[in-house]
Amino acid sequence: MMAEPAKMIADLKAKDAEIATLLTQLGSAPAIKKVNLLADIVTRLAAQQTILNAGIDSMHQMMAKHGTSMMRRDVMCPCMDNTEEKPMKAPAPLK
C-alpha cells in the first residue's frame, strides 16, 4: 500500500469529493431520502477510515522493519528515496 502513496492520496481526495456531493444533496433532499443519504455517507466514511488505518498499519510495520535507521540522516530508507534536504533561510533580523 505504501508503494503508491500518491495514488492513495488521489483516491482519498476523490472519495472526499463524492462525500461532499452527497452532503450537498442531503441539504435539499426530502426527509425520506435523507436517511438513505446519511446511511450512504456513513458507509463511505467508514470505508475511508478502514483504508487510512491500513495505511497507518503499513507504515508502522515498515518503521518496525527498518528500526531507528529511518531516523538517521546518513541512512536512507528505500521508501524515502525522493526526499531532498533543502537549505533553511536565516530568519529576518528583528527591528
Phi and psi restraints in degrees (range 20) as a CNS / XPLOR table:
assign (resid 1 and name C) (resid 2 and name N)
       (resid 2 and name CA) (resid 2 and name C) 1.0 -76.7 20.0 2
assign (resid 2 and name N) (resid 2 and name CA)
       (resid 2 and name C) (resid 3 and name N) 1.0 -7.4 20.0 2
assign (resid 2 and name C) (resid 3 and name N)
       (resid 3 and name CA) (resid 3 and name C) 1.0 -68.4 20.0 2
assign (resid 3 and name N) (resid 3 and name CA)
       (resid 3 and name C) (resid 4 and name N) 1.0 -22.4 20.0 2
assign (resid 3 and name C) (resid 4 and name N)
       (resid 4 and name CA) (resid 4 and name C) 1.0 -129.6 20.0 2
assign (resid 4 and name N) (resid 4 and name CA)
       (resid 4 and name C) (resid 5 and name N) 1.0 64.3 20.0 2
assign (resid 4 and name C) (resid 5 and name N)
       (resid 5 and name CA) (resid 5 and name C) 1.0 -65.0 20.0 2
assign (resid 5 and name N) (resid 5 and name CA)
       (resid 5 and name C) (resid 6 and name N) 1.0 -32.7 20.0 2
assign (resid 5 and name C) (resid 6 and name N)
       (resid 6 and name CA) (resid 6 and name C) 1.0 -65.4 20.0 2
assign (resid 6 and name N) (resid 6 and name CA)
       (resid 6 and name C) (resid 7 and name N) 1.0 -40.0 20.0 2
assign (resid 6 and name C) (resid 7 and name N)
       (resid 7 and name CA) (resid 7 and name C) 1.0 -65.7 20.0 2
assign (resid 7 and name N) (resid 7 and name CA)
       (resid 7 and name C) (resid 8 and name N) 1.0 -41.7 20.0 2
assign (resid 7 and name C) (resid 8 and name N)
       (resid 8 and name CA) (resid 8 and name C) 1.0 -62.4 20.0 2
assign (resid 8 and name N) (resid 8 and name CA)
       (resid 8 and name C) (resid 9 and name N) 1.0 -42.9 20.0 2
assign (resid 8 and name C) (resid 9 and name N)
       (resid 9 and name CA) (resid 9 and name C) 1.0 -64.7 20.0 2
assign (resid 9 and name N) (resid 9 and name CA)
       (resid 9 and name C) (resid 10 and name N) 1.0 -43.2 20.0 2
assign (resid 9 and name C) (resid 10 and name N)
       (resid 10 and name CA) (resid 10 and name C) 1.0 -62.6 20.0 2
assign (resid 10 and name N) (resid 10 and name CA)
       (resid 10 and name C) (resid 11 and name N) 1.0 -42.1 20.0 2
assign (resid 10 and name C) (resid 11 and name N)
       (resid 11 and name CA) (resid 11 and name C) 1.0 -62.3 20.0 2
assign (resid 11 and name N) (resid 11 and name CA)
       (resid 11 and name C) (resid 12 and name N) 1.0 -43.2 20.0 2
assign (resid 11 and name C) (resid 12 and name N)
       (resid 12 and name CA) (resid 12 and name C) 1.0 -65.5 20.0 2
assign (resid 12 and name N) (resid 12 and name CA)
       (resid 12 and name C) (resid 13 and name N) 1.0 -37.9 20.0 2
assign (resid 12 and name C) (resid 13 and name N)
       (resid 13 and name CA) (resid 13 and name C) 1.0 -65.8 20.0 2
assign (resid 13 and name N) (resid 13 and name CA)
       (resid 13 and name C) (resid 14 and name N) 1.0 -38.5 20.0 2
assign (resid 13 and name C) (resid 14 and name N)
       (resid 14 and name CA) (resid 14 and name C) 1.0 -63.9 20.0 2
assign (resid 14 and name N) (resid 14 and name CA)
       (resid 14 and name C) (resid 15 and name N) 1.0 -41.0 20.0 2
assign (resid 14 and name C) (resid 15 and name N)
       (resid 15 and name CA) (resid 15 and name C) 1.0 -67.5 20.0 2
assign (resid 15 and name N) (resid 15 and name CA)
       (resid 15 and name C) (resid 16 and name N) 1.0 -36.3 20.0 2
assign (resid 15 and name C) (resid 16 and name N)
       (resid 16 and name CA) (resid 16 and name C) 1.0 -61.5 20.0 2
assign (resid 16 and name N) (resid 16 and name CA)
       (resid 16 and name C) (resid 17 and name N) 1.0 -39.7 20.0 2
assign (resid 16 and name C) (resid 17 and name N)
       (resid 17 and name CA) (resid 17 and name C) 1.0 -65.2 20.0 2
assign (resid 17 and name N) (resid 17 and name CA)
       (resid 17 and name C) (resid 18 and name N) 1.0 -39.2 20.0 2
assign (resid 17 and name C) (resid 18 and name N)
       (resid 18 and name CA) (resid 18 and name C) 1.0 -62.7 20.0 2
assign (resid 18 and name N) (resid 18 and name CA)
       (resid 18 and name C) (resid 19 and name N) 1.0 -42.1 20.0 2
assign (resid 18 and name C) (resid 19 and name N)
       (resid 19 and name CA) (resid 19 and name C) 1.0 -66.1 20.0 2
assign (resid 19 and name N) (resid 19 and name CA)
       (resid 19 and name C) (resid 20 and name N) 1.0 -39.4 20.0 2
assign (resid 19 and name C) (resid 20 and name N)
       (resid 20 and name CA) (resid 20 and name C) 1.0 -61.5 20.0 2
assign (resid 20 and name N) (resid 20 and name CA)
       (resid 20 and name C) (resid 21 and name N) 1.0 -39.5 20.0 2
assign (resid 20 and name C) (resid 21 and name N)
       (resid 21 and name CA) (resid 21 and name C) 1.0 -63.2 20.0 2
assign (resid 21 and name N) (resid 21 and name CA)
       (resid 21 and name C) (resid 22 and name N) 1.0 -44.4 20.0 2
assign (resid 21 and name C) (resid 22 and name N)
       (resid 22 and name CA) (resid 22 and name C) 1.0 -62.9 20.0 2
assign (resid 22 and name N) (resid 22 and name CA)
       (resid 22 and name C) (resid 23 and name N) 1.0 -39.0 20.0 2
assign (resid 22 and name C) (resid 23 and name N)
       (resid 23 and name CA) (resid 23 and name C) 1.0 -64.7 20.0 2
assign (resid 23 and name N) (resid 23 and name CA)
       (resid 23 and name C) (resid 24 and name N) 1.0 -36.9 20.0 2
assign (resid 23 and name C) (resid 24 and name N)
       (resid 24 and name CA) (resid 24 and name C) 1.0 -64.4 20.0 2
assign (resid 24 and name N) (resid 24 and name CA)
       (resid 24 and name C) (resid 25 and name N) 1.0 -43.1 20.0 2
assign (resid 24 and name C) (resid 25 and name N)
       (resid 25 and name CA) (resid 25 and name C) 1.0 -63.6 20.0 2
assign (resid 25 and name N) (resid 25 and name CA)
       (resid 25 and name C) (resid 26 and name N) 1.0 -34.8 20.0 2
assign (resid 25 and name C) (resid 26 and name N)
       (resid 26 and name CA) (resid 26 and name C) 1.0 -60.2 20.0 2
assign (resid 26 and name N) (resid 26 and name CA)
       (resid 26 and name C) (resid 27 and name N) 1.0 -38.0 20.0 2
assign (resid 26 and name C) (resid 27 and name N)
       (resid 27 and name CA) (resid 27 and name C) 1.0 -62.4 20.0 2
assign (resid 27 and name N) (resid 27 and name CA)
       (resid 27 and name C) (resid 28 and name N) 1.0 -34.3 20.0 2
assign (resid 27 and name C) (resid 28 and name N)
       (resid 28 and name CA) (resid 28 and name C) 1.0 -107.5 20.0 2
assign (resid 28 and name N) (resid 28 and name CA)
       (resid 28 and name C) (resid 29 and name N) 1.0 4.6 20.0 2
assign (resid 28 and name C) (resid 29 and name N)
       (resid 29 and name CA) (resid 29 and name C) 1.0 -78.5 20.0 2
assign (resid 29 and name N) (resid 29 and name CA)
       (resid 29 and name C) (resid 30 and name N) 1.0 148.2 20.0 2
assign (resid 29 and name C) (resid 30 and name N)
       (resid 30 and name CA) (resid 30 and name C) 1.0 -65.9 20.0 2
assign (resid 30 and name N) (resid 30 and name CA)
       (resid 30 and name C) (resid 31 and name N) 1.0 157.9 20.0 2
assign (resid 30 and name C) (resid 31 and name N)
       (resid 31 and name CA) (resid 31 and name C) 1.0 -53.5 20.0 2
assign (resid 31 and name N) (resid 31 and name CA)
       (resid 31 and name C) (resid 32 and name N) 1.0 -38.7 20.0 2
assign (resid 31 and name C) (resid 32 and name N)
       (resid 32 and name CA) (resid 32 and name C) 1.0 -66.6 20.0 2
assign (resid 32 and name N) (resid 32 and name CA)
       (resid 32 and name C) (resid 33 and name N) 1.0 -32.1 20.0 2
assign (resid 32 and name C) (resid 33 and name N)
       (resid 33 and name CA) (resid 33 and name C) 1.0 -83.4 20.0 2
assign (resid 33 and name N) (resid 33 and name CA)
       (resid 33 and name C) (resid 34 and name N) 1.0 -22.1 20.0 2
assign (resid 33 and name C) (resid 34 and name N)
       (resid 34 and name CA) (resid 34 and name C) 1.0 -60.7 20.0 2
assign (resid 34 and name N) (resid 34 and name CA)
       (resid 34 and name C) (resid 35 and name N) 1.0 -38.7 20.0 2
assign (resid 34 and name C) (resid 35 and name N)
       (resid 35 and name CA) (resid 35 and name C) 1.0 -62.9 20.0 2
assign (resid 35 and name N) (resid 35 and name CA)
       (resid 35 and name C) (resid 36 and name N) 1.0 -44.6 20.0 2
assign (resid 35 and name C) (resid 36 and name N)
       (resid 36 and name CA) (resid 36 and name C) 1.0 -65.4 20.0 2
assign (resid 36 and name N) (resid 36 and name CA)
       (resid 36 and name C) (resid 37 and name N) 1.0 -41.4 20.0 2
assign (resid 36 and name C) (resid 37 and name N)
       (resid 37 and name CA) (resid 37 and name C) 1.0 -63.4 20.0 2
assign (resid 37 and name N) (resid 37 and name CA)
       (resid 37 and name C) (resid 38 and name N) 1.0 -43.7 20.0 2
assign (resid 37 and name C) (resid 38 and name N)
       (resid 38 and name CA) (resid 38 and name C) 1.0 -61.7 20.0 2
assign (resid 38 and name N) (resid 38 and name CA)
       (resid 38 and name C) (resid 39 and name N) 1.0 -41.5 20.0 2
assign (resid 38 and name C) (resid 39 and name N)
       (resid 39 and name CA) (resid 39 and name C) 1.0 -62.6 20.0 2
assign (resid 39 and name N) (resid 39 and name CA)
       (resid 39 and name C) (resid 40 and name N) 1.0 -41.1 20.0 2
assign (resid 39 and name C) (resid 40 and name N)
       (resid 40 and name CA) (resid 40 and name C) 1.0 -64.5 20.0 2
assign (resid 40 and name N) (resid 40 and name CA)
       (resid 40 and name C) (resid 41 and name N) 1.0 -43.4 20.0 2
assign (resid 40 and name C) (resid 41 and name N)
       (resid 41 and name CA) (resid 41 and name C) 1.0 -62.8 20.0 2
assign (resid 41 and name N) (resid 41 and name CA)
       (resid 41 and name C) (resid 42 and name N) 1.0 -47.2 20.0 2
assign (resid 41 and name C) (resid 42 and name N)
       (resid 42 and name CA) (resid 42 and name C) 1.0 -62.4 20.0 2
assign (resid 42 and name N) (resid 42 and name CA)
       (resid 42 and name C) (resid 43 and name N) 1.0 -41.1 20.0 2
assign (resid 42 and name C) (resid 43 and name N)
       (resid 43 and name CA) (resid 43 and name C) 1.0 -62.3 20.0 2
assign (resid 43 and name N) (resid 43 and name CA)
       (resid 43 and name C) (resid 44 and name N) 1.0 -43.8 20.0 2
assign (resid 43 and name C) (resid 44 and name N)
       (resid 44 and name CA) (resid 44 and name C) 1.0 -66.7 20.0 2
assign (resid 44 and name N) (resid 44 and name CA)
       (resid 44 and name C) (resid 45 and name N) 1.0 -40.5 20.0 2
assign (resid 44 and name C) (resid 45 and name N)
       (resid 45 and name CA) (resid 45 and name C) 1.0 -64.3 20.0 2
assign (resid 45 and name N) (resid 45 and name CA)
       (resid 45 and name C) (resid 46 and name N) 1.0 -39.4 20.0 2
assign (resid 45 and name C) (resid 46 and name N)
       (resid 46 and name CA) (resid 46 and name C) 1.0 -64.3 20.0 2
assign (resid 46 and name N) (resid 46 and name CA)
       (resid 46 and name C) (resid 47 and name N) 1.0 -39.5 20.0 2
assign (resid 46 and name C) (resid 47 and name N)
       (resid 47 and name CA) (resid 47 and name C) 1.0 -64.5 20.0 2
assign (resid 47 and name N) (resid 47 and name CA)
       (resid 47 and name C) (resid 48 and name N) 1.0 -41.8 20.0 2
assign (resid 47 and name C) (resid 48 and name N)
       (resid 48 and name CA) (resid 48 and name C) 1.0 -61.9 20.0 2
assign (resid 48 and name N) (resid 48 and name CA)
       (resid 48 and name C) (resid 49 and name N) 1.0 -42.0 20.0 2
assign (resid 48 and name C) (resid 49 and name N)
       (resid 49 and name CA) (resid 49 and name C) 1.0 -63.0 20.0 2
assign (resid 49 and name N) (resid 49 and name CA)
       (resid 49 and name C) (resid 50 and name N) 1.0 -38.1 20.0 2
assign (resid 49 and name C) (resid 50 and name N)
       (resid 50 and name CA) (resid 50 and name C) 1.0 -62.8 20.0 2
assign (resid 50 and name N) (resid 50 and name CA)
       (resid 50 and name C) (resid 51 and name N) 1.0 -42.2 20.0 2
assign (resid 50 and name C) (resid 51 and name N)
       (resid 51 and name CA) (resid 51 and name C) 1.0 -63.4 20.0 2
assign (resid 51 and name N) (resid 51 and name CA)
       (resid 51 and name C) (resid 52 and name N) 1.0 -45.1 20.0 2
assign (resid 51 and name C) (resid 52 and name N)
       (resid 52 and name CA) (resid 52 and name C) 1.0 -62.9 20.0 2
assign (resid 52 and name N) (resid 52 and name CA)
       (resid 52 and name C) (resid 53 and name N) 1.0 -42.2 20.0 2
assign (resid 52 and name C) (resid 53 and name N)
       (resid 53 and name CA) (resid 53 and name C) 1.0 -63.2 20.0 2
assign (resid 53 and name N) (resid 53 and name CA)
       (resid 53 and name C) (resid 54 and name N) 1.0 -38.5 20.0 2
assign (resid 53 and name C) (resid 54 and name N)
       (resid 54 and name CA) (resid 54 and name C) 1.0 -64.1 20.0 2
assign (resid 54 and name N) (resid 54 and name CA)
       (resid 54 and name C) (resid 55 and name N) 1.0 -39.1 20.0 2
assign (resid 54 and name C) (resid 55 and name N)
       (resid 55 and name CA) (resid 55 and name C) 1.0 -65.2 20.0 2
assign (resid 55 and name N) (resid 55 and name CA)
       (resid 55 and name C) (resid 56 and name N) 1.0 -40.7 20.0 2
assign (resid 55 and name C) (resid 56 and name N)
       (resid 56 and name CA) (resid 56 and name C) 1.0 -65.2 20.0 2
assign (resid 56 and name N) (resid 56 and name CA)
       (resid 56 and name C) (resid 57 and name N) 1.0 -43.1 20.0 2
assign (resid 56 and name C) (resid 57 and name N)
       (resid 57 and name CA) (resid 57 and name C) 1.0 -60.4 20.0 2
assign (resid 57 and name N) (resid 57 and name CA)
       (resid 57 and name C) (resid 58 and name N) 1.0 -41.3 20.0 2
assign (resid 57 and name C) (resid 58 and name N)
       (resid 58 and name CA) (resid 58 and name C) 1.0 -62.9 20.0 2
assign (resid 58 and name N) (resid 58 and name CA)
       (resid 58 and name C) (resid 59 and name N) 1.0 -41.6 20.0 2
assign (resid 58 and name C) (resid 59 and name N)
       (resid 59 and name CA) (resid 59 and name C) 1.0 -64.2 20.0 2
assign (resid 59 and name N) (resid 59 and name CA)
       (resid 59 and name C) (resid 60 and name N) 1.0 -42.4 20.0 2
assign (resid 59 and name C) (resid 60 and name N)
       (resid 60 and name CA) (resid 60 and name C) 1.0 -62.3 20.0 2
assign (resid 60 and name N) (resid 60 and name CA)
       (resid 60 and name C) (resid 61 and name N) 1.0 -41.5 20.0 2
assign (resid 60 and name C) (resid 61 and name N)
       (resid 61 and name CA) (resid 61 and name C) 1.0 -64.5 20.0 2
assign (resid 61 and name N) (resid 61 and name CA)
       (resid 61 and name C) (resid 62 and name N) 1.0 -40.9 20.0 2
assign (resid 61 and name C) (resid 62 and name N)
       (resid 62 and name CA) (resid 62 and name C) 1.0 -65.7 20.0 2
assign (resid 62 and name N) (resid 62 and name CA)
       (resid 62 and name C) (resid 63 and name N) 1.0 -41.6 20.0 2
assign (resid 62 and name C) (resid 63 and name N)
       (resid 63 and name CA) (resid 63 and name C) 1.0 -66.0 20.0 2
assign (resid 63 and name N) (resid 63 and name CA)
       (resid 63 and name C) (resid 64 and name N) 1.0 -38.6 20.0 2
assign (resid 63 and name C) (resid 64 and name N)
       (resid 64 and name CA) (resid 64 and name C) 1.0 -66.5 20.0 2
assign (resid 64 and name N) (resid 64 and name CA)
       (resid 64 and name C) (resid 65 and name N) 1.0 -36.4 20.0 2
assign (resid 64 and name C) (resid 65 and name N)
       (resid 65 and name CA) (resid 65 and name C) 1.0 -67.2 20.0 2
assign (resid 65 and name N) (resid 65 and name CA)
       (resid 65 and name C) (resid 66 and name N) 1.0 -41.5 20.0 2
assign (resid 65 and name C) (resid 66 and name N)
       (resid 66 and name CA) (resid 66 and name C) 1.0 -86.5 20.0 2
assign (resid 66 and name N) (resid 66 and name CA)
       (resid 66 and name C) (resid 67 and name N) 1.0 -14.9 20.0 2
assign (resid 66 and name C) (resid 67 and name N)
       (resid 67 and name CA) (resid 67 and name C) 1.0 63.1 20.0 2
assign (resid 67 and name N) (resid 67 and name CA)
       (resid 67 and name C) (resid 68 and name N) 1.0 -147.3 20.0 2
assign (resid 67 and name C) (resid 68 and name N)
       (resid 68 and name CA) (resid 68 and name C) 1.0 -78.0 20.0 2
assign (resid 68 and name N) (resid 68 and name CA)
       (resid 68 and name C) (resid 69 and name N) 1.0 -5.6 20.0 2
assign (resid 68 and name C) (resid 69 and name N)
       (resid 69 and name CA) (resid 69 and name C) 1.0 -62.0 20.0 2
assign (resid 69 and name N) (resid 69 and name CA)
       (resid 69 and name C) (resid 70 and name N) 1.0 -23.9 20.0 2
assign (resid 69 and name C) (resid 70 and name N)
       (resid 70 and name CA) (resid 70 and name C) 1.0 -68.1 20.0 2
assign (resid 70 and name N) (resid 70 and name CA)
       (resid 70 and name C) (resid 71 and name N) 1.0 -22.3 20.0 2
assign (resid 70 and name C) (resid 71 and name N)
       (resid 71 and name CA) (resid 71 and name C) 1.0 -87.4 20.0 2
assign (resid 71 and name N) (resid 71 and name CA)
       (resid 71 and name C) (resid 72 and name N) 1.0 -15.6 20.0 2
assign (resid 71 and name C) (resid 72 and name N)
       (resid 72 and name CA) (resid 72 and name C) 1.0 -87.1 20.0 2
assign (resid 72 and name N) (resid 72 and name CA)
       (resid 72 and name C) (resid 73 and name N) 1.0 136.2 20.0 2
assign (resid 72 and name C) (resid 73 and name N)
       (resid 73 and name CA) (resid 73 and name C) 1.0 -72.8 20.0 2
assign (resid 73 and name N) (resid 73 and name CA)
       (resid 73 and name C) (resid 74 and name N) 1.0 -27.6 20.0 2
assign (resid 73 and name C) (resid 74 and name N)
       (resid 74 and name CA) (resid 74 and name C) 1.0 -83.0 20.0 2
assign (resid 74 and name N) (resid 74 and name CA)
       (resid 74 and name C) (resid 75 and name N) 1.0 -8.3 20.0 2
assign (resid 74 and name C) (resid 75 and name N)
       (resid 75 and name CA) (resid 75 and name C) 1.0 -115.4 20.0 2
assign (resid 75 and name N) (resid 75 and name CA)
       (resid 75 and name C) (resid 76 and name N) 1.0 118.4 20.0 2
assign (resid 75 and name C) (resid 76 and name N)
       (resid 76 and name CA) (resid 76 and name C) 1.0 -97.8 20.0 2
assign (resid 76 and name N) (resid 76 and name CA)
       (resid 76 and name C) (resid 77 and name N) 1.0 122.7 20.0 2
assign (resid 76 and name C) (resid 77 and name N)
       (resid 77 and name CA) (resid 77 and name C) 1.0 -74.5 20.0 2
assign (resid 77 and name N) (resid 77 and name CA)
       (resid 77 and name C) (resid 78 and name N) 1.0 138.1 20.0 2
assign (resid 77 and name C) (resid 78 and name N)
       (resid 78 and name CA) (resid 78 and name C) 1.0 -59.1 20.0 2
assign (resid 78 and name N) (resid 78 and name CA)
       (resid 78 and name C) (resid 79 and name N) 1.0 -26.6 20.0 2
assign (resid 78 and name C) (resid 79 and name N)
       (resid 79 and name CA) (resid 79 and name C) 1.0 -77.5 20.0 2
assign (resid 79 and name N) (resid 79 and name CA)
       (resid 79 and name C) (resid 80 and name N) 1.0 -8.0 20.0 2
assign (resid 79 and name C) (resid 80 and name N)
       (resid 80 and name CA) (resid 80 and name C) 1.0 -116.4 20.0 2
assign (resid 80 and name N) (resid 80 and name CA)
       (resid 80 and name C) (resid 81 and name N) 1.0 32.6 20.0 2
assign (resid 80 and name C) (resid 81 and name N)
       (resid 81 and name CA) (resid 81 and name C) 1.0 -72.5 20.0 2
assign (resid 81 and name N) (resid 81 and name CA)
       (resid 81 and name C) (resid 82 and name N) 1.0 -12.7 20.0 2
assign (resid 81 and name C) (resid 82 and name N)
       (resid 82 and name CA) (resid 82 and name C) 1.0 -102.2 20.0 2
assign (resid 82 and name N) (resid 82 and name CA)
       (resid 82 and name C) (resid 83 and name N) 1.0 11.4 20.0 2
assign (resid 82 and name C) (resid 83 and name N)
       (resid 83 and name CA) (resid 83 and name C) 1.0 -84.5 20.0 2
assign (resid 83 and name N) (resid 83 and name CA)
       (resid 83 and name C) (resid 84 and name N) 1.0 142.0 20.0 2
assign (resid 83 and name C) (resid 84 and name N)
       (resid 84 and name CA) (resid 84 and name C) 1.0 -126.0 20.0 2
assign (resid 84 and name N) (resid 84 and name CA)
       (resid 84 and name C) (resid 85 and name N) 1.0 142.1 20.0 2
assign (resid 84 and name C) (resid 85 and name N)
       (resid 85 and name CA) (resid 85 and name C) 1.0 -89.6 20.0 2
assign (resid 85 and name N) (resid 85 and name CA)
       (resid 85 and name C) (resid 86 and name N) 1.0 123.2 20.0 2
assign (resid 85 and name C) (resid 86 and name N)
       (resid 86 and name CA) (resid 86 and name C) 1.0 -106.8 20.0 2
assign (resid 86 and name N) (resid 86 and name CA)
       (resid 86 and name C) (resid 87 and name N) 1.0 137.4 20.0 2
assign (resid 86 and name C) (resid 87 and name N)
       (resid 87 and name CA) (resid 87 and name C) 1.0 -66.9 20.0 2
assign (resid 87 and name N) (resid 87 and name CA)
       (resid 87 and name C) (resid 88 and name N) 1.0 143.4 20.0 2
assign (resid 87 and name C) (resid 88 and name N)
       (resid 88 and name CA) (resid 88 and name C) 1.0 -88.5 20.0 2
assign (resid 88 and name N) (resid 88 and name CA)
       (resid 88 and name C) (resid 89 and name N) 1.0 144.4 20.0 2
assign (resid 88 and name C) (resid 89 and name N)
       (resid 89 and name CA) (resid 89 and name C) 1.0 -85.0 20.0 2
assign (resid 89 and name N) (resid 89 and name CA)
       (resid 89 and name C) (resid 90 and name N) 1.0 145.6 20.0 2
assign (resid 89 and name C) (resid 90 and name N)
       (resid 90 and name CA) (resid 90 and name C) 1.0 -70.5 20.0 2
assign (resid 90 and name N) (resid 90 and name CA)
       (resid 90 and name C) (resid 91 and name N) 1.0 142.7 20.0 2
assign (resid 90 and name C) (resid 91 and name N)
       (resid 91 and name CA) (resid 91 and name C) 1.0 -67.6 20.0 2
assign (resid 91 and name N) (resid 91 and name CA)
       (resid 91 and name C) (resid 92 and name N) 1.0 152.4 20.0 2
assign (resid 91 and name C) (resid 92 and name N)
       (resid 92 and name CA) (resid 92 and name C) 1.0 -67.2 20.0 2
assign (resid 92 and name N) (resid 92 and name CA)
       (resid 92 and name C) (resid 93 and name N) 1.0 143.4 20.0 2
assign (resid 92 and name C) (resid 93 and name N)
       (resid 93 and name CA) (resid 93 and name C) 1.0 -66.3 20.0 2
assign (resid 93 and name N) (resid 93 and name CA)
       (resid 93 and name C) (resid 94 and name N) 1.0 146.7 20.0 2
assign (resid 93 and name C) (resid 94 and name N)
       (resid 94 and name CA) (resid 94 and name C) 1.0 -75.3 20.0 2
assign (resid 94 and name N) (resid 94 and name CA)
       (resid 94 and name C) (resid 95 and name N) 1.0 145.9 20.0 2
